[in-house]
Amino acid sequence: MMEKVPMTASGYAALEVELKQRQSVERPRIIEHIAEARSHGDLSENAEYHAAKEEQSHNEGRIAELEDKLARADIIDISKLSGDTVKFGATVTLVDEDTEKKAVWQIVGEPEADAKKGRISITSPLARALIGKKKGSTVEVVAPGGAKAYEITKVEWR
């Protein structure tokens, strides 16, 4: 059975854009590199040819991975979600109980997680600890750097 991959509509669109780019721009460019390298003669000692073939292999692997994720996508429309309980798509404001530092995270699907942009995967330890909790709750997360406690100060849908 194929497991569905939950993601937002914007996450799905981003994967589609990457797939199109890899198929219509990267693939022809790599094929051109291979043809050019092949024209230089002996393939056994042609580093340019081997590098281009490796790049092709990487690109085709990523294309297959993207096609698989898109085929199994379960698009969740966050604009239709509401409530004060943390679940997929929620944007949660947390305060670290030790340092009083505030952090804002949106819980998204694995393919679109990006910590630099404030998006964490539904499968991450922090997201798993937050799911089902409400504003005012305290959650404890065991992270590689040790246990951390956070208070949920806001649950939003945007």
C-alpha positions as a LaTeX table, in Angstrom:
\begin{tabular}{lrrr}
\hline
Residue & $x$ (\AA) & $y$ (\AA) & $z$ (\AA) \\
\hline
Met1 & 0.00 & 0.00 & 0.00 \\
Met2 & 1.30 & 3.44 & $-0.90$ \\
Glu3 & 1.43 & 5.80 & 2.05 \\
Lys4 & 0.09 & 9.31 & 1.43 \\
Val5 & 2.49 & 12.22 & 1.90 \\
Pro6 & 0.72 & 15.15 & 3.62 \\
Met7 & 1.66 & 18.57 & 2.28 \\
Thr8 & 0.33 & 22.06 & 1.79 \\
Ala9 & $-0.77$ & 23.36 & $-1.60$ \\
Ser10 & 2.29 & 25.64 & $-1.74$ \\
Gly11 & 4.56 & 22.69 & $-0.91$ \\
Tyr12 & 2.98 & 20.69 & $-3.75$ \\
Ala13 & 3.44 & 23.60 & $-6.17$ \\
Ala14 & 7.11 & 23.95 & $-5.20$ \\
Leu15 & 7.72 & 20.25 & $-5.92$ \\
Glu16 & 5.97 & 20.61 & $-9.30$ \\
Val17 & 8.19 & 23.58 & $-10.19$ \\
Glu18 & 11.34 & 21.64 & $-9.28$ \\
Leu19 & 10.16 & 18.62 & $-11.29$ \\
Lys20 & 9.47 & 20.75 & $-14.41$ \\
Gln21 & 12.88 & 22.45 & $-14.03$ \\
Arg22 & 14.69 & 19.11 & $-13.76$ \\
Gln23 & 12.81 & 17.57 & $-16.71$ \\
Ser24 & 12.79 & 20.47 & $-19.17$ \\
Val25 & 16.02 & 22.33 & $-18.30$ \\
Glu26 & 18.44 & 20.08 & $-16.39$ \\
Arg27 & 17.82 & 16.86 & $-18.34$ \\
Pro28 & 18.55 & 18.39 & $-21.82$ \\
Arg29 & 21.56 & 20.32 & $-20.43$ \\
Ile30 & 23.07 & 17.13 & $-18.96$ \\
Ile31 & 22.43 & 15.15 & $-22.18$ \\
Glu32 & 24.27 & 17.90 & $-24.06$ \\
His33 & 27.22 & 17.64 & $-21.63$ \\
Ile34 & 27.33 & 13.86 & $-22.10$ \\
Ala35 & 27.30 & 14.20 & $-25.90$ \\
Glu36 & 30.03 & 16.82 & $-25.78$ \\
Ala37 & 32.19 & 14.75 & $-23.42$ \\
Arg38 & 31.63 & 11.65 & $-25.56$ \\
Ser39 & 33.00 & 13.52 & $-28.59$ \\
His40 & 36.36 & 13.92 & $-26.80$ \\
Gly41 & 37.14 & 10.25 & $-27.46$ \\
Asp42 & 38.17 & 7.49 & $-25.04$ \\
Leu43 & 35.42 & 7.19 & $-22.42$ \\
Ser44 & 37.39 & 5.05 & $-19.95$ \\
Glu45 & 39.62 & 7.97 & $-18.94$ \\
Asn46 & 37.21 & 10.81 & $-19.63$ \\
Ala47 & 36.49 & 12.49 & $-16.28$ \\
Glu48 & 34.13 & 15.00 & $-17.92$ \\
Tyr49 & 32.00 & 12.14 & $-19.32$ \\
His50 & 31.89 & 10.30 & $-15.96$ \\
Ala51 & 30.98 & 13.51 & $-14.10$ \\
Ala52 & 28.16 & 14.21 & $-16.57$ \\
Lys53 & 26.87 & 10.61 & $-16.26$ \\
Glu54 & 26.94 & 10.91 & $-12.45$ \\
Glu55 & 25.05 & 14.22 & $-12.65$ \\
Gln56 & 22.51 & 12.55 & $-14.95$ \\
Ser57 & 22.06 & 9.71 & $-12.46$ \\
His58 & 21.52 & 12.17 & $-9.60$ \\
Asn59 & 19.03 & 14.24 & $-11.63$ \\
Glu60 & 17.04 & 11.19 & $-12.76$ \\
Gly61 & 16.94 & 9.89 & $-9.17$ \\
Arg62 & 15.57 & 13.21 & $-7.94$ \\
Ile63 & 12.99 & 13.26 & $-10.78$ \\
Ala64 & 11.79 & 9.79 & $-9.73$ \\
Glu65 & 11.64 & 10.89 & $-6.08$ \\
Leu66 & 9.63 & 14.03 & $-6.98$ \\
Glu67 & 7.22 & 12.07 & $-9.20$ \\
Asp68 & 6.68 & 9.59 & $-6.37$ \\
Lys69 & 6.00 & 12.31 & $-3.77$ \\
Leu70 & 3.63 & 14.16 & $-6.10$ \\
Ala71 & 1.76 & 10.94 & $-6.92$ \\
Arg72 & 1.29 & 10.17 & $-3.21$ \\
Ala73 & 0.57 & 13.78 & $-2.16$ \\
Asp74 & $-2.32$ & 14.39 & 0.19 \\
Ile75 & $-2.85$ & 18.14 & $-0.20$ \\
Ile76 & $-4.25$ & 19.71 & 2.93 \\
Asp77 & $-5.90$ & 23.12 & 2.50 \\
Ile78 & $-4.78$ & 25.06 & 5.57 \\
Ser79 & $-7.22$ & 27.91 & 4.85 \\
Lys80 & $-10.06$ & 25.52 & 5.75 \\
Leu81 & $-8.49$ & 24.58 & 9.09 \\
Ser82 & $-9.13$ & 26.32 & 12.39 \\
Gly83 & $-9.27$ & 25.71 & 16.10 \\
Asp84 & $-6.93$ & 26.04 & 19.02 \\
Thr85 & $-5.47$ & 22.52 & 18.88 \\
Val86 & $-2.12$ & 22.06 & 17.14 \\
Lys87 & $-2.34$ & 19.87 & 14.02 \\
Phe88 & $-0.88$ & 19.72 & 10.51 \\
Gly89 & $-0.64$ & 23.20 & 8.97 \\
Ala90 & $-0.79$ & 25.11 & 12.25 \\
Thr91 & 1.61 & 27.97 & 12.88 \\
Val92 & 2.64 & 27.70 & 16.52 \\
Thr93 & 4.36 & 30.32 & 18.66 \\
Leu94 & 6.51 & 28.80 & 21.42 \\
Val95 & 8.46 & 30.28 & 24.30 \\
Asp96 & 11.49 & 28.36 & 25.56 \\
Glu97 & 10.92 & 28.01 & 29.31 \\
Asp98 & 14.67 & 28.27 & 30.09 \\
Thr99 & 15.73 & 31.16 & 27.87 \\
Glu100 & 12.35 & 32.92 & 27.31 \\
Lys101 & 13.23 & 32.92 & 23.57 \\
Lys102 & 10.25 & 33.00 & 21.25 \\
Ala103 & 10.07 & 30.77 & 18.16 \\
Val104 & 7.40 & 30.45 & 15.48 \\
Trp105 & 7.02 & 27.19 & 13.54 \\
Gln106 & 4.57 & 26.01 & 10.92 \\
Ile107 & 3.97 & 22.25 & 10.85 \\
Val108 & 4.18 & 21.01 & 7.26 \\
Gly109 & 4.83 & 17.85 & 5.25 \\
Glu110 & 8.29 & 16.32 & 5.12 \\
Pro111 & 9.07 & 17.37 & 1.51 \\
Glu112 & 8.50 & 21.06 & 2.28 \\
Ala113 & 10.13 & 21.31 & 5.72 \\
Asp114 & 12.74 & 24.09 & 5.92 \\
Ala115 & 13.90 & 25.22 & 9.35 \\
Lys116 & 15.41 & 28.43 & 7.93 \\
Lys117 & 11.90 & 29.42 & 6.75 \\
Gly118 & 10.23 & 28.40 & 10.00 \\
Arg119 & 8.66 & 25.20 & 8.65 \\
Ile120 & 9.13 & 21.90 & 10.47 \\
Ser121 & 8.16 & 18.43 & 9.33 \\
Ile122 & 5.14 & 16.74 & 10.87 \\
Thr123 & 7.51 & 13.83 & 11.64 \\
Ser124 & 10.04 & 15.95 & 13.58 \\
Pro125 & 10.31 & 15.40 & 17.36 \\
Leu126 & 9.09 & 18.95 & 18.07 \\
Ala127 & 6.04 & 18.67 & 15.78 \\
Arg128 & 5.16 & 15.25 & 17.22 \\
Ala129 & 5.29 & 16.75 & 20.73 \\
Leu130 & 3.08 & 19.69 & 19.69 \\
Ile131 & 0.33 & 17.75 & 17.85 \\
Gly132 & $-2.89$ & 17.66 & 19.84 \\
Lys133 & $-1.80$ & 20.32 & 22.36 \\
Lys134 & $-3.54$ & 23.67 & 22.93 \\
Lys135 & $-2.45$ & 27.26 & 23.66 \\
Gly136 & $-1.12$ & 27.49 & 27.21 \\
Ser137 & 0.18 & 23.90 & 27.21 \\
Thr138 & 3.76 & 23.05 & 28.04 \\
Val139 & 5.55 & 20.49 & 25.87 \\
Glu140 & 8.83 & 18.75 & 26.54 \\
Val141 & 10.96 & 17.72 & 23.60 \\
Val142 & 13.99 & 15.48 & 23.80 \\
Ala143 & 16.38 & 16.92 & 21.23 \\
Pro144 & 19.99 & 15.99 & 20.42 \\
Gly145 & 21.10 & 18.84 & 22.72 \\
Gly146 & 19.01 & 17.51 & 25.63 \\
Ala147 & 15.43 & 17.97 & 26.84 \\
Lys148 & 13.75 & 21.34 & 26.23 \\
Ala149 & 10.47 & 22.65 & 27.58 \\
Tyr150 & 8.30 & 25.08 & 25.62 \\
Glu151 & 5.06 & 26.87 & 26.36 \\
Ile152 & 2.59 & 27.22 & 23.47 \\
Thr153 & 1.56 & 30.88 & 23.42 \\
Lys154 & $-0.32$ & 30.97 & 20.10 \\
Val155 & $-1.87$ & 28.62 & 17.53 \\
Glu156 & $-2.68$ & 30.23 & 14.16 \\
Trp157 & $-3.82$ & 29.21 & 10.70 \\
Arg158 & $-2.28$ & 31.16 & 7.83 \\
\hline
\end{tabular}
